[in-house]
């Protein structure tokens, strides 16, 4: 059985922080010494807020689907899909107002009812492919 409190934190993360860009959510749902572990290294609360400022300029009208929740001890794992409209500003890729799909998995580590650490694996390469930033026909995985 998934903890209601943990699931509520994750839903706030996606529906308030990502969708609405509500930066106050980060202070509400994370510990003061929170760390985000991503492909470009570790980030603090402030860096995550800065990222969201950038993200909200590049991607609009996002919608999130939370598919799977797996809880073990102090960790809650979430598999998700997100859809958004690209508006430009990422690697100088021009905007065509294209709708893109992102998939990923986030692992939330809780201390009490707050997130102390978060790991994220997402489909950045596939999003770049959808935006024609990666040449077609160079990688069979993205061909469909």
CNS distance restraints for C-alpha pairs under 8 A (distance, minus, plus):
assign (resid   1 and name CA) (resid  71 and name CA) 7.89 0.50 0.50
assign (resid   2 and name CA) (resid   6 and name CA) 7.72 0.50 0.50
assign (resid   2 and name CA) (resid   7 and name CA) 7.09 0.50 0.50
assign (resid   2 and name CA) (resid  69 and name CA) 7.22 0.50 0.50
assign (resid   2 and name CA) (resid  70 and name CA) 7.26 0.50 0.50
assign (resid   2 and name CA) (resid  71 and name CA) 6.08 0.50 0.50
assign (resid   3 and name CA) (resid   7 and name CA) 6.24 0.50 0.50
assign (resid   3 and name CA) (resid  71 and name CA) 7.78 0.50 0.50
assign (resid   4 and name CA) (resid   8 and name CA) 6.05 0.50 0.50
assign (resid   5 and name CA) (resid   9 and name CA) 6.41 0.50 0.50
assign (resid   5 and name CA) (resid 113 and name CA) 6.79 0.50 0.50
assign (resid   6 and name CA) (resid  10 and name CA) 6.45 0.50 0.50
assign (resid   6 and name CA) (resid  76 and name CA) 7.17 0.50 0.50
assign (resid   6 and name CA) (resid 110 and name CA) 7.99 0.50 0.50
assign (resid   6 and name CA) (resid 113 and name CA) 6.75 0.50 0.50
assign (resid   7 and name CA) (resid  11 and name CA) 6.20 0.50 0.50
assign (resid   7 and name CA) (resid  69 and name CA) 7.97 0.50 0.50
assign (resid   7 and name CA) (resid  76 and name CA) 7.97 0.50 0.50
assign (resid   8 and name CA) (resid  12 and name CA) 6.21 0.50 0.50
assign (resid   9 and name CA) (resid  13 and name CA) 6.24 0.50 0.50
assign (resid   9 and name CA) (resid  29 and name CA) 6.30 0.50 0.50
assign (resid   9 and name CA) (resid 114 and name CA) 7.74 0.50 0.50
assign (resid  10 and name CA) (resid  14 and name CA) 6.42 0.50 0.50
assign (resid  11 and name CA) (resid  15 and name CA) 5.78 0.50 0.50
assign (resid  11 and name CA) (resid  16 and name CA) 7.69 0.50 0.50
assign (resid  12 and name CA) (resid  16 and name CA) 4.97 0.50 0.50
assign (resid  12 and name CA) (resid  17 and name CA) 6.55 0.50 0.50
assign (resid  12 and name CA) (resid  25 and name CA) 7.18 0.50 0.50
assign (resid  13 and name CA) (resid  17 and name CA) 4.99 0.50 0.50
assign (resid  13 and name CA) (resid  18 and name CA) 6.48 0.50 0.50
assign (resid  13 and name CA) (resid  25 and name CA) 7.16 0.50 0.50
assign (resid  13 and name CA) (resid  26 and name CA) 7.73 0.50 0.50
assign (resid  14 and name CA) (resid  18 and name CA) 4.97 0.50 0.50
assign (resid  14 and name CA) (resid  19 and name CA) 6.37 0.50 0.50
assign (resid  14 and name CA) (resid  64 and name CA) 6.87 0.50 0.50
assign (resid  15 and name CA) (resid  19 and name CA) 5.05 0.50 0.50
assign (resid  15 and name CA) (resid  20 and name CA) 6.76 0.50 0.50
assign (resid  15 and name CA) (resid  64 and name CA) 7.44 0.50 0.50
assign (resid  16 and name CA) (resid  20 and name CA) 5.07 0.50 0.50
assign (resid  16 and name CA) (resid  21 and name CA) 6.44 0.50 0.50
assign (resid  16 and name CA) (resid  22 and name CA) 5.63 0.50 0.50
assign (resid  16 and name CA) (resid  25 and name CA) 7.00 0.50 0.50
assign (resid  17 and name CA) (resid  21 and name CA) 4.67 0.50 0.50
assign (resid  17 and name CA) (resid  22 and name CA) 4.73 0.50 0.50
assign (resid  17 and name CA) (resid  23 and name CA) 6.13 0.50 0.50
assign (resid  17 and name CA) (resid  25 and name CA) 6.14 0.50 0.50
assign (resid  17 and name CA) (resid  26 and name CA) 7.39 0.50 0.50
assign (resid  17 and name CA) (resid  52 and name CA) 7.97 0.50 0.50
assign (resid  18 and name CA) (resid  22 and name CA) 7.56 0.50 0.50
assign (resid  18 and name CA) (resid  52 and name CA) 7.35 0.50 0.50
assign (resid  18 and name CA) (resid  62 and name CA) 7.88 0.50 0.50
assign (resid  19 and name CA) (resid  61 and name CA) 7.51 0.50 0.50
assign (resid  19 and name CA) (resid  62 and name CA) 5.84 0.50 0.50
assign (resid  19 and name CA) (resid  63 and name CA) 6.93 0.50 0.50
assign (resid  19 and name CA) (resid  64 and name CA) 7.98 0.50 0.50
assign (resid  21 and name CA) (resid  52 and name CA) 6.54 0.50 0.50
assign (resid  21 and name CA) (resid  53 and name CA) 7.55 0.50 0.50
assign (resid  21 and name CA) (resid  56 and name CA) 6.82 0.50 0.50
assign (resid  23 and name CA) (resid  27 and name CA) 7.64 0.50 0.50
assign (resid  23 and name CA) (resid  49 and name CA) 6.01 0.50 0.50
assign (resid  23 and name CA) (resid  52 and name CA) 7.79 0.50 0.50
assign (resid  24 and name CA) (resid  28 and name CA) 6.41 0.50 0.50
assign (resid  25 and name CA) (resid  29 and name CA) 6.05 0.50 0.50
assign (resid  26 and name CA) (resid  30 and name CA) 5.76 0.50 0.50
assign (resid  26 and name CA) (resid  45 and name CA) 6.88 0.50 0.50
assign (resid  26 and name CA) (resid  49 and name CA) 7.61 0.50 0.50
assign (resid  27 and name CA) (resid  31 and name CA) 7.40 0.50 0.50
assign (resid  27 and name CA) (resid  32 and name CA) 7.60 0.50 0.50
assign (resid  27 and name CA) (resid  45 and name CA) 7.64 0.50 0.50
assign (resid  28 and name CA) (resid 114 and name CA) 7.92 0.50 0.50
assign (resid  29 and name CA) (resid 113 and name CA) 7.61 0.50 0.50
assign (resid  29 and name CA) (resid 114 and name CA) 5.00 0.50 0.50
assign (resid  29 and name CA) (resid 115 and name CA) 6.10 0.50 0.50
assign (resid  30 and name CA) (resid  34 and name CA) 5.95 0.50 0.50
assign (resid  30 and name CA) (resid  45 and name CA) 7.94 0.50 0.50
assign (resid  30 and name CA) (resid 114 and name CA) 4.82 0.50 0.50
assign (resid  30 and name CA) (resid 115 and name CA) 4.44 0.50 0.50
assign (resid  30 and name CA) (resid 116 and name CA) 5.90 0.50 0.50
assign (resid  31 and name CA) (resid 111 and name CA) 7.67 0.50 0.50
assign (resid  31 and name CA) (resid 114 and name CA) 5.84 0.50 0.50
assign (resid  31 and name CA) (resid 115 and name CA) 6.04 0.50 0.50
assign (resid  31 and name CA) (resid 116 and name CA) 5.29 0.50 0.50
assign (resid  32 and name CA) (resid  45 and name CA) 7.68 0.50 0.50
assign (resid  33 and name CA) (resid  44 and name CA) 7.48 0.50 0.50
assign (resid  33 and name CA) (resid  45 and name CA) 7.90 0.50 0.50
assign (resid  33 and name CA) (resid 116 and name CA) 6.82 0.50 0.50
assign (resid  34 and name CA) (resid  44 and name CA) 6.07 0.50 0.50
assign (resid  34 and name CA) (resid  45 and name CA) 6.18 0.50 0.50
assign (resid  34 and name CA) (resid 115 and name CA) 6.88 0.50 0.50
assign (resid  34 and name CA) (resid 116 and name CA) 4.59 0.50 0.50
assign (resid  34 and name CA) (resid 117 and name CA) 5.55 0.50 0.50
assign (resid  35 and name CA) (resid  42 and name CA) 6.37 0.50 0.50
assign (resid  35 and name CA) (resid  43 and name CA) 5.64 0.50 0.50
assign (resid  35 and name CA) (resid  44 and name CA) 5.12 0.50 0.50
assign (resid  35 and name CA) (resid  45 and name CA) 7.04 0.50 0.50
assign (resid  35 and name CA) (resid 116 and name CA) 6.47 0.50 0.50
assign (resid  35 and name CA) (resid 117 and name CA) 4.81 0.50 0.50
assign (resid  35 and name CA) (resid 118 and name CA) 6.51 0.50 0.50
assign (resid  36 and name CA) (resid  42 and name CA) 5.42 0.50 0.50
assign (resid  36 and name CA) (resid  43 and name CA) 4.93 0.50 0.50
assign (resid  36 and name CA) (resid  44 and name CA) 6.34 0.50 0.50
assign (resid  36 and name CA) (resid  45 and name CA) 7.89 0.50 0.50
assign (resid  36 and name CA) (resid  48 and name CA) 7.67 0.50 0.50
assign (resid  36 and name CA) (resid 117 and name CA) 5.71 0.50 0.50
assign (resid  36 and name CA) (resid 118 and name CA) 4.81 0.50 0.50
assign (resid  36 and name CA) (resid 119 and name CA) 6.09 0.50 0.50
assign (resid  36 and name CA) (resid 120 and name CA) 7.98 0.50 0.50
assign (resid  37 and name CA) (resid  41 and name CA) 5.91 0.50 0.50
assign (resid  37 and name CA) (resid  42 and name CA) 4.59 0.50 0.50
assign (resid  37 and name CA) (resid  43 and name CA) 6.57 0.50 0.50
assign (resid  37 and name CA) (resid 117 and name CA) 7.44 0.50 0.50
assign (resid  37 and name CA) (resid 118 and name CA) 5.98 0.50 0.50
assign (resid  37 and name CA) (resid 119 and name CA) 4.78 0.50 0.50
assign (resid  37 and name CA) (resid 120 and name CA) 6.70 0.50 0.50
assign (resid  38 and name CA) (resid  42 and name CA) 6.19 0.50 0.50
assign (resid  38 and name CA) (resid  43 and name CA) 7.83 0.50 0.50
assign (resid  38 and name CA) (resid 119 and name CA) 6.12 0.50 0.50
assign (resid  38 and name CA) (resid 120 and name CA) 5.65 0.50 0.50
assign (resid  38 and name CA) (resid 121 and name CA) 7.15 0.50 0.50
assign (resid  39 and name CA) (resid 120 and name CA) 8.00 0.50 0.50
assign (resid  39 and name CA) (resid 121 and name CA) 7.65 0.50 0.50
assign (resid  43 and name CA) (resid  47 and name CA) 5.53 0.50 0.50
assign (resid  43 and name CA) (resid  48 and name CA) 6.50 0.50 0.50
assign (resid  44 and name CA) (resid  48 and name CA) 6.32 0.50 0.50
assign (resid  45 and name CA) (resid  49 and name CA) 6.35 0.50 0.50
assign (resid  46 and name CA) (resid  50 and name CA) 6.16 0.50 0.50
assign (resid  47 and name CA) (resid  51 and name CA) 6.04 0.50 0.50
assign (resid  48 and name CA) (resid  52 and name CA) 6.28 0.50 0.50
assign (resid  49 and name CA) (resid  53 and name CA) 6.48 0.50 0.50
assign (resid  50 and name CA) (resid  54 and name CA) 6.60 0.50 0.50
assign (resid  51 and name CA) (resid  55 and name CA) 6.00 0.50 0.50
assign (resid  52 and name CA) (resid  56 and name CA) 5.96 0.50 0.50
assign (resid  53 and name CA) (resid  57 and name CA) 6.81 0.50 0.50
assign (resid  54 and name CA) (resid  58 and name CA) 6.63 0.50 0.50
assign (resid  55 and name CA) (resid  59 and name CA) 5.92 0.50 0.50
assign (resid  56 and name CA) (resid  60 and name CA) 6.34 0.50 0.50
assign (resid  57 and name CA) (resid  87 and name CA) 7.12 0.50 0.50
assign (resid  57 and name CA) (resid  88 and name CA) 7.83 0.50 0.50
assign (resid  57 and name CA) (resid  89 and name CA) 7.36 0.50 0.50
assign (resid  58 and name CA) (resid  86 and name CA) 5.81 0.50 0.50
assign (resid  58 and name CA) (resid  87 and name CA) 4.92 0.50 0.50
assign (resid  58 and name CA) (resid  88 and name CA) 5.23 0.50 0.50
assign (resid  58 and name CA) (resid  89 and name CA) 5.45 0.50 0.50
assign (resid  58 and name CA) (resid  90 and name CA) 6.74 0.50 0.50
assign (resid  59 and name CA) (resid  84 and name CA) 5.89 0.50 0.50
assign (resid  59 and name CA) (resid  85 and name CA) 5.41 0.50 0.50
assign (resid  59 and name CA) (resid  86 and name CA) 4.71 0.50 0.50
assign (resid  59 and name CA) (resid  87 and name CA) 5.73 0.50 0.50
assign (resid  59 and name CA) (resid  88 and name CA) 7.75 0.50 0.50
assign (resid  60 and name CA) (resid  84 and name CA) 5.67 0.50 0.50
assign (resid  60 and name CA) (resid  85 and name CA) 5.14 0.50 0.50
assign (resid  60 and name CA) (resid  86 and name CA) 6.62 0.50 0.50
assign (resid  60 and name CA) (resid  87 and name CA) 7.07 0.50 0.50
assign (resid  61 and name CA) (resid  83 and name CA) 7.96 0.50 0.50
assign (resid  61 and name CA) (resid  84 and name CA) 5.44 0.50 0.50
assign (resid  61 and name CA) (resid  85 and name CA) 6.06 0.50 0.50
assign (resid  62 and name CA) (resid  82 and name CA) 6.69 0.50 0.50
assign (resid  62 and name CA) (resid  83 and name CA) 5.36 0.50 0.50
assign (resid  62 and name CA) (resid  84 and name CA) 4.08 0.50 0.50
assign (resid  62 and name CA) (resid  85 and name CA) 6.92 0.50 0.50
assign (resid  63 and name CA) (resid  82 and name CA) 5.59 0.50 0.50
assign (resid  63 and name CA) (resid  83 and name CA) 5.25 0.50 0.50
assign (resid  63 and name CA) (resid  84 and name CA) 6.47 0.50 0.50
assign (resid  64 and name CA) (resid  80 and name CA) 7.02 0.50 0.50
assign (resid  64 and name CA) (resid  81 and name CA) 5.83 0.50 0.50
assign (resid  64 and name CA) (resid  82 and name CA) 4.40 0.50 0.50
assign (resid  64 and name CA) (resid  83 and name CA) 6.56 0.50 0.50
assign (resid  65 and name CA) (resid  80 and name CA) 5.61 0.50 0.50
assign (resid  65 and name CA) (resid  81 and name CA) 5.21 0.50 0.50
assign (resid  65 and name CA) (resid  82 and name CA) 6.26 0.50 0.50
assign (resid  66 and name CA) (resid  78 and name CA) 6.86 0.50 0.50
assign (resid  66 and name CA) (resid  79 and name CA) 6.22 0.50 0.50
assign (resid  66 and name CA) (resid  80 and name CA) 4.59 0.50 0.50
assign (resid  66 and name CA) (resid  81 and name CA) 6.70 0.50 0.50
assign (resid  67 and name CA) (resid  78 and name CA) 7.17 0.50 0.50
assign (resid  67 and name CA) (resid  79 and name CA) 5.55 0.50 0.50
assign (resid  67 and name CA) (resid  80 and name CA) 5.55 0.50 0.50
assign (resid  67 and name CA) (resid  81 and name CA) 7.66 0.50 0.50
assign (resid  68 and name CA) (resid  77 and name CA) 7.71 0.50 0.50
assign (resid  68 and name CA) (resid  78 and name CA) 5.48 0.50 0.50
assign (resid  68 and name CA) (resid  79 and name CA) 5.16 0.50 0.50
assign (resid  68 and name CA) (resid  80 and name CA) 7.34 0.50 0.50
assign (resid  69 and name CA) (resid  76 and name CA) 6.65 0.50 0.50
assign (resid  69 and name CA) (resid  77 and name CA) 5.56 0.50 0.50
assign (resid  69 and name CA) (resid  78 and name CA) 4.78 0.50 0.50
assign (resid  69 and name CA) (resid  79 and name CA) 6.91 0.50 0.50
assign (resid  70 and name CA) (resid  76 and name CA) 5.66 0.50 0.50
assign (resid  70 and name CA) (resid  77 and name CA) 4.99 0.50 0.50
assign (resid  70 and name CA) (resid  78 and name CA) 6.64 0.50 0.50
assign (resid  71 and name CA) (resid  75 and name CA) 5.72 0.50 0.50
assign (resid  71 and name CA) (resid  76 and name CA) 4.41 0.50 0.50
assign (resid  71 and name CA) (resid  77 and name CA) 6.26 0.50 0.50
assign (resid  72 and name CA) (resid  76 and name CA) 6.51 0.50 0.50
assign (resid  74 and name CA) (resid 109 and name CA) 5.70 0.50 0.50
assign (resid  74 and name CA) (resid 110 and name CA) 5.17 0.50 0.50
assign (resid  74 and name CA) (resid 111 and name CA) 7.04 0.50 0.50
assign (resid  75 and name CA) (resid 107 and name CA) 6.63 0.50 0.50
assign (resid  75 and name CA) (resid 108 and name CA) 5.46 0.50 0.50
assign (resid  75 and name CA) (resid 109 and name CA) 4.52 0.50 0.50
assign (resid  75 and name CA) (resid 110 and name CA) 6.12 0.50 0.50
assign (resid  76 and name CA) (resid 107 and name CA) 5.84 0.50 0.50
assign (resid  76 and name CA) (resid 108 and name CA) 5.18 0.50 0.50
assign (resid  76 and name CA) (resid 109 and name CA) 6.68 0.50 0.50
assign (resid  76 and name CA) (resid 110 and name CA) 7.96 0.50 0.50
assign (resid  77 and name CA) (resid 105 and name CA) 6.98 0.50 0.50
assign (resid  77 and name CA) (resid 106 and name CA) 5.70 0.50 0.50
assign (resid  77 and name CA) (resid 107 and name CA) 4.42 0.50 0.50
assign (resid  77 and name CA) (resid 108 and name CA) 6.23 0.50 0.50
assign (resid  78 and name CA) (resid 105 and name CA) 5.56 0.50 0.50
assign (resid  78 and name CA) (resid 106 and name CA) 5.29 0.50 0.50
assign (resid  78 and name CA) (resid 107 and name CA) 6.50 0.50 0.50
assign (resid  79 and name CA) (resid 103 and name CA) 7.67 0.50 0.50
assign (resid  79 and name CA) (resid 104 and name CA) 5.86 0.50 0.50
assign (resid  79 and name CA) (resid 105 and name CA) 4.46 0.50 0.50
assign (resid  79 and name CA) (resid 106 and name CA) 6.64 0.50 0.50
assign (resid  80 and name CA) (resid 103 and name CA) 5.74 0.50 0.50
assign (resid  80 and name CA) (resid 104 and name CA) 5.50 0.50 0.50
assign (resid  80 and name CA) (resid 105 and name CA) 6.25 0.50 0.50
assign (resid  81 and name CA) (resid 101 and name CA) 7.03 0.50 0.50
assign (resid  81 and name CA) (resid 102 and name CA) 5.66 0.50 0.50
assign (resid  81 and name CA) (resid 103 and name CA) 4.42 0.50 0.50
assign (resid  81 and name CA) (resid 104 and name CA) 6.60 0.50 0.50
assign (resid  82 and name CA) (resid 101 and name CA) 5.70 0.50 0.50
assign (resid  82 and name CA) (resid 102 and name CA) 5.02 0.50 0.50
assign (resid  82 and name CA) (resid 103 and name CA) 6.26 0.50 0.50
assign (resid  83 and name CA) (resid  99 and name CA) 6.74 0.50 0.50
assign (resid  83 and name CA) (resid 100 and name CA) 5.61 0.50 0.50
assign (resid  83 and name CA) (resid 101 and name CA) 4.61 0.50 0.50
assign (resid  83 and name CA) (resid 102 and name CA) 6.33 0.50 0.50
assign (resid  84 and name CA) (resid  99 and name CA) 5.49 0.50 0.50
assign (resid  84 and name CA) (resid 100 and name CA) 5.55 0.50 0.50
assign (resid  84 and name CA) (resid 101 and name CA) 6.77 0.50 0.50
assign (resid  85 and name CA) (resid  97 and name CA) 5.68 0.50 0.50
assign (resid  85 and name CA) (resid  98 and name CA) 5.41 0.50 0.50
assign (resid  85 and name CA) (resid  99 and name CA) 4.32 0.50 0.50
assign (resid  85 and name CA) (resid 100 and name CA) 6.19 0.50 0.50
assign (resid  86 and name CA) (resid  95 and name CA) 6.16 0.50 0.50
assign (resid  86 and name CA) (resid  96 and name CA) 7.27 0.50 0.50
assign (resid  86 and name CA) (resid  97 and name CA) 5.30 0.50 0.50
assign (resid  86 and name CA) (resid  98 and name CA) 5.47 0.50 0.50
assign (resid  86 and name CA) (resid  99 and name CA) 6.32 0.50 0.50
assign (resid  86 and name CA) (resid 100 and name CA) 6.99 0.50 0.50
assign (resid  87 and name CA) (resid  94 and name CA) 7.95 0.50 0.50
assign (resid  87 and name CA) (resid  95 and name CA) 5.00 0.50 0.50
assign (resid  87 and name CA) (resid  96 and name CA) 7.15 0.50 0.50
assign (resid  87 and name CA) (resid  97 and name CA) 5.54 0.50 0.50
assign (resid  87 and name CA) (resid  98 and name CA) 7.78 0.50 0.50
assign (resid  88 and name CA) (resid  92 and name CA) 7.18 0.50 0.50
assign (resid  88 and name CA) (resid  93 and name CA) 6.14 0.50 0.50
assign (resid  88 and name CA) (resid  94 and name CA) 5.41 0.50 0.50
assign (resid  88 and name CA) (resid  95 and name CA) 4.43 0.50 0.50
assign (resid  88 and name CA) (resid  96 and name CA) 7.99 0.50 0.50
assign (resid  89 and name CA) (resid  93 and name CA) 6.70 0.50 0.50
assign (resid  89 and name CA) (resid  94 and name CA) 7.53 0.50 0.50
assign (resid  89 and name CA) (resid  95 and name CA) 7.98 0.50 0.50
assign (resid  93 and name CA) (resid 131 and name CA) 7.54 0.50 0.50
assign (resid  93 and name CA) (resid 133 and name CA) 6.69 0.50 0.50
assign (resid  98 and name CA) (resid 131 and name CA) 7.38 0.50 0.50
assign (resid 100 and name CA) (resid 127 and name CA) 6.37 0.50 0.50
assign (resid 100 and name CA) (resid 130 and name CA) 6.53 0.50 0.50
assign (resid 100 and name CA) (resid 131 and name CA) 7.68 0.50 0.50
assign (resid 101 and name CA) (resid 127 and name CA) 6.61 0.50 0.50
assign (resid 102 and name CA) (resid 122 and name CA) 7.02 0.50 0.50
assign (resid 102 and name CA) (resid 123 and name CA) 5.70 0.50 0.50
assign (resid 102 and name CA) (resid 124 and name CA) 7.25 0.50 0.50
assign (resid 102 and name CA) (resid 126 and name CA) 7.53 0.50 0.50
assign (resid 102 and name CA) (resid 127 and name CA) 6.34 0.50 0.50
assign (resid 103 and name CA) (resid 122 and name CA) 5.75 0.50 0.50
assign (resid 103 and name CA) (resid 123 and name CA) 5.52 0.50 0.50
assign (resid 104 and name CA) (resid 120 and name CA) 7.18 0.50 0.50
assign (resid 104 and name CA) (resid 121 and name CA) 5.46 0.50 0.50
assign (resid 104 and name CA) (resid 122 and name CA) 4.03 0.50 0.50
assign (resid 104 and name CA) (resid 123 and name CA) 6.16 0.50 0.50
assign (resid 105 and name CA) (resid 120 and name CA) 5.86 0.50 0.50
assign (resid 105 and name CA) (resid 121 and name CA) 5.37 0.50 0.50
assign (resid 105 and name CA) (resid 122 and name CA) 6.43 0.50 0.50
assign (resid 106 and name CA) (resid 118 and name CA) 6.85 0.50 0.50
assign (resid 106 and name CA) (resid 119 and name CA) 5.60 0.50 0.50
assign (resid 106 and name CA) (resid 120 and name CA) 4.47 0.50 0.50
assign (resid 106 and name CA) (resid 121 and name CA) 6.49 0.50 0.50
assign (resid 107 and name CA) (resid 118 and name CA) 5.57 0.50 0.50
assign (resid 107 and name CA) (resid 119 and name CA) 5.06 0.50 0.50
assign (resid 107 and name CA) (resid 120 and name CA) 6.46 0.50 0.50
assign (resid 108 and name CA) (resid 115 and name CA) 6.25 0.50 0.50
assign (resid 108 and name CA) (resid 116 and name CA) 7.76 0.50 0.50
assign (resid 108 and name CA) (resid 117 and name CA) 6.13 0.50 0.50
assign (resid 108 and name CA) (resid 118 and name CA) 4.66 0.50 0.50
assign (resid 108 and name CA) (resid 119 and name CA) 6.69 0.50 0.50
assign (resid 109 and name CA) (resid 115 and name CA) 5.65 0.50 0.50
assign (resid 109 and name CA) (resid 116 and name CA) 5.76 0.50 0.50
assign (resid 109 and name CA) (resid 117 and name CA) 5.07 0.50 0.50
assign (resid 109 and name CA) (resid 118 and name CA) 6.08 0.50 0.50
assign (resid 110 and name CA) (resid 114 and name CA) 5.40 0.50 0.50
assign (resid 110 and name CA) (resid 115 and name CA) 4.39 0.50 0.50
assign (resid 110 and name CA) (resid 116 and name CA) 5.43 0.50 0.50
assign (resid 110 and name CA) (resid 117 and name CA) 7.10 0.50 0.50
assign (resid 111 and name CA) (resid 115 and name CA) 6.16 0.50 0.50
assign (resid 111 and name CA) (resid 116 and name CA) 5.77 0.50 0.50
assign (resid 123 and name CA) (resid 127 and name CA) 6.43 0.50 0.50
assign (resid 124 and name CA) (resid 128 and name CA) 6.22 0.50 0.50
assign (resid 125 and name CA) (resid 129 and name CA) 6.20 0.50 0.50
assign (resid 126 and name CA) (resid 130 and name CA) 6.21 0.50 0.50
assign (resid 126 and name CA) (resid 142 and name CA) 6.65 0.50 0.50
assign (resid 127 and name CA) (resid 131 and name CA) 6.35 0.50 0.50
assign (resid 128 and name CA) (resid 132 and name CA) 6.42 0.50 0.50
assign (resid 128 and name CA) (resid 133 and name CA) 5.19 0.50 0.50
assign (resid 128 and name CA) (resid 134 and name CA) 6.17 0.50 0.50
assign (resid 129 and name CA) (resid 133 and name CA) 5.66 0.50 0.50
assign (resid 129 and name CA) (resid 134 and name CA) 4.94 0.50 0.50
assign (resid 129 and name CA) (resid 135 and name CA) 7.39 0.50 0.50
assign (resid 129 and name CA) (resid 136 and name CA) 7.63 0.50 0.50
assign (resid 129 and name CA) (resid 142 and name CA) 7.32 0.50 0.50
assign (resid 132 and name CA) (resid 136 and name CA) 7.41 0.50 0.50
assign (resid 137 and name CA) (resid 143 and name CA) 7.21 0.50 0.50
assign (resid 139 and name CA) (resid 143 and name CA) 7.14 0.50 0.50
